[in-house]
């Protein structure tokens, strides 16, 4: 078979693939705000979520971010987002990692305050996307009432995107989500004695 014939066969194959893809895409007509969950033991849950935040900013959208756990950490993403004061609203729970505080009642109050802020951002007409970073952690420790959270998220505004991150996502949250990604850890440098690296972990 000549090179020209191979090229023609390849072009026809690509044309058929595109036609099939276009046919499938034509059936996808619903436009809505998504409830997205990033969970699992692997690294990258918040990283992927902030990737969506930056994508939204690039499309002129306004984003709210509520950090439920990393309240005291000066992260690279927070420093960058501070350059977009007209597009980003940042809120941190304020008490750092919950397993360091040794004060459950304070953690619960901080989580509740962060959740109230999150609800306000989700319900307003100003923000297009809201990231609830590490909220799965506070749900895991029962700092928030799961039923109340699920009920609220089920009733979120139709066009609002909400992203929830953190390992051990509750089954009830997974059930109502539109998109769920589980990060699987295959290998991590921490296990080889490598400490958290700037630009990678924070």
ZIVENFEN-V718024 format. One line per field, one symbol per residue. ss: DSSP state (~ for helix, > for strand, _ for the rest). phi: phi as a letter, one per 30 degrees, with the letter a starting at -180 (. if undefined). Layout:
ss: ???
phi: ???
This chain:
ss: __~~~~~~~~~~~~~~~~~~~~~~~~________>>>>>_____~~~~~~~~~~~~~~____>>>>>________~~~~~~______>>>>>_____~~~~__~~~~~~~~~~~~~~~~~~~~_____>>>>>_~~~~~~_____~~~~~~~~~______>>>>>_____~~~~~~__>>>>______~~~~__________
phi: .ddddddddddddddddddddddddddccdcadcccbcbjdddjddedddddddddddcidcbcbccdbddcddcddddddddbddcbccbcdjcidddcdhbeddddddddddddddddddddcccdbbccdidedddddhdbddedddddddcdeeccdbcbckdhededdedcddbbbcdcdcabdedciddeceicca
